[in-house]
Amino acid sequence: MIYSSSTTAVPEVGTVPRHVAIIMDGNGRWATKRFLPRVAGHVKGADAVRGVVETCLERGVEYLTLFAFSSENWRRPEEEVSMLMRLFVTMLEREVVKMHANDIRLKVVGDLSRFNEQLQTLIANAERKTARNTRLTVTICANYGGRWDIMQAVNKMTVEAAANGQPAGQAYTEEQLAPHLAMAYAPEPDLFIRTGGEQRISNFLLWQLAYTELFFTETFWPDFNDECLDAAIASYQQRERRFGRTSAQLTEKTN
Ligand code: FPP
């Protein structure tokens, strides 16, 4: 368990973000601009995922987390939802061998119970196959929502606390909740990127983004390449990560 909290302790900060979390937005608009069906944008978006994984390997990022399908995306037209599911299956079938060869661990987080059996089995097999890889952890958030995550963690925490004899009404702590969050195996994201021009979190990692540096770009996800990632990392490197402290305190620490 890696759990380190940005609110109860000050995490170590490196030049390269250890953990990059991305909302891959703009696939539909990328396609519409080219008079193509929206699904063509998702296919091109899948290519962009491959590129960003490679760049993360090269730059030494340790955790890459991608918001592939939110709890709210079920509201899209049925045809688009089923195409996204098929794309997910294809990605798993084609990419897992390559990921394993590159020492990449794959994790999929979210309420997976709503996916069909084939997809659930593919996910379980891919996670098992890559479980011991250490160079980069790629997490796909699928049927994921930040509020869902917090609530499932609260529910597990209260059951565990009761089993350990914690009296009802006694206050819970962050340290009790955090190990039950879906991404308890990862440090909190250092850098959050959202493509496609919108500037919102859209129920992504609500708990974990407490002190994450936010980067928004107009670039549509299918066009997001290594240069775009480097631009986001360069912006991150300009930030002063104070975690509630003053600027003067940081200067004292480095002198
Ligand atoms: C948002 O763009 C994108 C999605 C909801 C799907 C993301 C999926 C991929 C990038 C491909 C598959 C990747 C994996 C890892 C299986 P949008 O459709 O909301 O774009 P819009 O805002 O322009 O309509």
Residues whose N, C-alpha, C, O or C-beta is under 5 A from the ligand:
A	BS01	FPP	M24 D25 G26 N27 G28 R29 W30 H42 G45 A46 V49 F67 A68 L87 F88 M91
